Amino acid sequence: MAFKHAVREAYKGVLIYAGRYDAEKAESALQEGWADMIGFGRPFIANPDLPSRIQHGYPLTMHDPNTLFGGAEQGLTDYPAYTPA
């Protein structure tokens, strides 16, 4: 964390981070001011409705690493949106 704070001190432009963030870590980064935006890659693959899930506190589906970069017909387009019970 010290490194990211040091980057913020040295650079006043827009800072975008990504990689292994969840909603809580992203919110913390934004609130503490060392990030201006957090990118979500893999979570979007398995959660096509990711913004809604984060907004409502719905659980996230884990992606299947076996279908990330090609393969058969399973993967990117067959993850469903969350339906509350």
N, C-alpha and C positions, 0 to 999 in steps of 0.2 A: 504494500500500500504506500509506503514511503516513496517509492519510485514514481507512482502515478501522481502523488501530490507534488513531487519535484517537477514532473513534466508540466503540470498545470501552472506552477509558478514561473517556469521558463517560457511557456507558450500560451498566449492568450487567445488563440484562435479556437475553432471548434474541434473538440476532441471526441472521437467516436471509438468505443471499445466493443469487442465481441469475443465470444469464446467462453463457454461454460458458465454463463450467467443464468440465474433464475430470477424470478420476479423480485425477491427480497434483495438480492445483491445489486440488481439493476436500480431499484429504487434508492438504495443506500448510496450508490455511486452518483446518482443524479442529485440527491439531497445534499450530499457532502460537497458537491461542486467540482469534483475532479473529472467528471465526464459530462458531456452535453447530450450524448445519445448512446444508447446501447443497442447493438445489433443482435438479433437472434437468427441463427441459421438452422441448425438441426432441430431445435424445438418446433420451428414452423413446418418442417417436413411432416412430423407426426401429429401436428395440431394445426390444421388449416384455419382454425378459429382462435389462434393464439391470443390476440388482443382481448377478445371477449373472455377467454378463460382466465387471463391474468386479472382483468377488471373485476370479474365476479368471484375470483378465488376458486375456480373449478380446478380439478386435478389435471395434470398434464399426462399425456400418453408418451411413453418412451419410444423413440424411433428404433427400428430394427436395423442394426448396422450391416446386416447381410444384404439389404436392399437399397443402400444409399447411392451407390455409383453404378447402376446398371443391373443386369440380371434379367429376370423374367418380368411378368406383368404385375407383380406385387411391389408395393412401395409407395412412391410419392403421391399417387392419386387415389389410393384406396383407404386412407385414414379418415375416419368419420369425424364430424363435428361433435362436440359434447352435447349430450341431452340430459338435463337434470332429471332426477327420478321424481 
